[in-house]
Amino acid sequence: MIPTRKSKFKGWLKPRVLTSRSYYHFKDKYGLDSVSDESQHHFSWSDWIGILPSITVPNKLTTNKSGTDTIRGKYSPTEIWQRDKDRINLEINVLADKSSRKWVPNLSNFFKNDLNFERFMLFYSFDNVINNLISPQELTGYSFNIKSEGRGHSMFRFNRLDEPFFVSTSADVYILDKELIKTKEAKKWERQTFDVDEIGILEPEDAPELSQQILALIERVEKLNKDEVKLALIPDQRMKSDKIGGRNFKIGRRALLMLKQATGISKYNTRKNLKRQWNEFRKEVRRKNENKRN
């Protein structure tokens, strides 16, 4: 929901994800790997890539209805425009020049010393372009390929401090339908919630086939016996309750638990405890490293 004209309501530059499917493949430096469709951490960069605002077509492609225009960055081409009549494809290499970060404003704060992007490519497709200004209404789809060392925030108990982890994100986004709605209706949609179990995932007819690597991952995940995996997991004794029998589930405790969930107290305490544990863990590792040097 992005208005093409000036209005009080700004709309969203990022698509609202109603439902999704995730497949994870983890591998360590020794070659040991595991797969899953569930994870406590969010690795993908997909949420940070949004729809482009209105952009201007290069002058070379304004006068010529077919052709290519390349804009070079500091080290390599940063933008490659291709036009064929009213269709335009745009390829962007965000790492080719610092100025290219304008295409990913939501990710500008992630370009730091402790986070290294090894690949950052964007691809946009537009149709029915009739003048030198392209709006989100002409967007037919976009894709991106991002490889990074790290994810931009601490992942407690996921990796050791002295061991980096790498994240690879590839995604294709297709615009299946467009509908113009009023600002009043858009505001209602913003607050509306959806039952993800009742929403299906629509696949466009022109979408390319998934790669054999992805298909193999999906097949491997779907063959998992989750019940068997859970039964084989040894519980963490630190999480064991000191309560005996069913006293944890008496009416009074259940009412207190429901109250905490409603007021957000449990969520606040979880974040607070996680931050405290992380700080203690860092201090302990720092102390051990200092002892080794001494």
N, C-alpha and C positions, 0 to 999 in steps of 0.2 A: 504494500500500500504506500506508494510514493507519489505525491501530487506533482504534476508537471508544471503547474503554475504557482505563483507566490500565494501563500495562504498562512493563516495563523497555525495551522496544524502541519507539522513538519513530516510526519510519517516515519517509516523505518527504512534504513538503508541495508538492513540485514534480513534475509528471509526468515520467517518464523517456522521453525521445525516442529511439525505436529507429531511425527513419529519417525523412528529410525531403527535400523538394525546395525549392530556392531560386531565385528569379528577381529579378535586380537591374536597376534602371533608374537610371542616373546622368545628371545634367544640370547644366551649369554656368550661370553668370549670363548668358552670351551666347546661351543656347538650344541649344548643342551637346550632344548626348546620345549615350549608348551603352547597350547592354544585355548581360547575361551571366547565366549560372547558376553562375559561379565567382567567388570573390573572396578575396583574402588577408586581408581584414578581416571582422569579424562586426558587423553593424550592428543587427540586430533586438533589440528589448527582450523578445522572447518568453521567453527563458530565465529572466527575473527575475520573471515573473508566475506565482504558484503558486496552489494550491487553498486556499480559505479554511478556517480551522479552525472548530470548532463556534461558532455565533453565535446570539444570542438575537433572536427576532422582537419587534418593537415591541409594546407593550401594546395599542395600538389594533387591531392585526391579530390579536391573540390572542383577543380577545373577538368580533371580527367575522370571519366566514369569507370575506368578500369586501369589498374596499375598497382604498384607497390611503393611504399615510402618507408625508409629506415631512418630512425633517429638513434644516433650513437651516444653511448654513455662514456664514462671515463675509460673503461677497459674493453667494452664490447657493445654491440647493439643493445639498446635498452627497450626500444619499441619498434615493432615491425607491423606496419599497416598494410593490409591487402584488400583491395576493393574490386568487386565484380558487379557492375551496375548498381543495384540498390542493396547489395550485401557487402558487409565489411567484417573482416576478421582482424583481431588485435592480439598480438603476442607481446607480453611484457616480461622482461628480466629485471626483477626488483633489485638484484644484487649488482647490476651493471653500473649503477650510479646512485649516489646518495639521494639525488632529486627524485628517483623512481619510487621512493617511499610514499610519495603523495597518493599513489594508487592503493595503498593499504594503510590509511590513517589510523585504524584501530590497532595496528601492530607497531606503530612507530616507537612506542615505549619499550618494545621487546628487543630492539637492536642495542644490546649492552655487551659489556666485556665478558660476562659470565654465560652468555647465550650466543652460540655461533650458528648462523644459517649457512649451510653448504649448497643449497639449491632453493630458488624461490621463483617459480615461473607461473604466470597467469595467462589465461587464454579466454578471450571474450568474442562472442559472435552476435552480430546485429543484422536485422533484416528491415526492409522497407525504409531505408535511409534516403530521404529526398532532399535534404539540405546539408549545410555544414555543421549542424548541431545534432548530436545524438543524445537522446534521452533514455531513461530506463524502459520506456515503452517500446523501444525498438530492440531491446535485448531478447535474444532467443535462448541463450545458455552461456555458461562459463565453466571453466575447469581450472584446476591448479595442482601443482606438484611442489611440495615443500619437504626439505630434509634439514633437520636441525640437530645440534648437539645440546640436549636439554629441552625443557619445555617452558622455562620462564618462571617457574615457581618451585618451591621445595616439595618433594614427594616423600613424606615421612615414611620410613621403613620400606621404601621401594628399592633404593640402591644405596651402596656405601658412599660416604663422602668422597673417597679417593677413586671412585669408579664412575666415569661418565656414562650416560645412556643416550641413545640416539632415537629420534622419532621421525618416521616417514609418513607423510599424509598425501594421498592422491584422491581427488574427488571430481565428479562430473555433475553439474547442476543443469537441469533442463526446465524451461518455462513451458508448462503444459497448458496453462489457461491464464487469461487476463480478464479482469472485470473491474469496471469503474464504479466506485461506491462513494457515498457522501461522507463528509468528515464525521458527522454524528454517528453513522454506522461503524466507521473505522474505529472510533473510540470504544464502542461496545465490544468489537472484536479483540481489542487490546486486553480487555479484562476477562474475556471468555476463556474458559478451560475446556479441554477436550479429553475424552476417554481414548487413550492411545490404542487400546485393545480393539476398538471398533473402527479404527481408521486404517485403511489399506494403503499400501505403497504402490503408486501408479508408475508404470514404466513406459516411457515414450517409445513409439514404434521405430524411430530413427536412432535409438540409443545403440551404441556398438556392443558387441558381445564382451562379457567379462573375460579377463585374461585367464589362462590356464592356472596360473599361480593363485589367483583369487578364488577360482572355482574349487581348487584343491583344498584351500583353507576352509571354505564354507563346508565342504563335504566332511572334512576332518572334525570340525566343530560340531556338526549335526550328529555325528556318530558317538559323541561323548555320552557316557553314562554318568550324569551328574550325581545321582544318588550314590553310586558306588564310590565316586571321588569324595563326596562329603563324609561317607562312613569310614573311609580310610584315613581321613584327616585327624591327626592327634590334637585334641583341644588344648588351648593355651591355659595352663593351670592358673595363671595370674588373673584370668577372667572368671575363675570359679567363685561362686557366692559363698559367703560364710553362713548363710541362712539354711536351716534344716527343713526339709519337707516342703510344703506349699505356702509357707508364710509370706513369701514374696508376692503372692497373688491374692492376698486377702482384699476385701472390698476397699478398705482404707488405702492400701498401697496402690491398688489399681486406679482409684480416684486421683491420687496424688500424681501418678504417672501421666494420666490423661490431662491433668491440669498443666503439668510441665510441658507436654507436647503442644497444648493449645497456646500457651504464653511464650513458647520459644526458649524456655529456660534450659531445657536439655540440650538444645542445639548450641546455645551460648556456652554452656559448660563444656561441651565437646570440643568446640574450637579453642576455648581457654586451656583445657587440659592438653590438647594436641600441641599448642604453642609452647606450653611449659615443658612437655616431654621432649620436644624438638630442641629447645634451648639447653636442657640438661644433657641430651645426647651430644650436642655440639661441644659443650664444655668438657665432657668426659673424653671425647675423641681428641680435643685439643690438648688436654692434660697428658694423655698417653703419648701423643706425638712429641710433646716437650720432654717427657721422661726418656723417650728413645734418643732424642738428640743429645741429652745430657749424659 
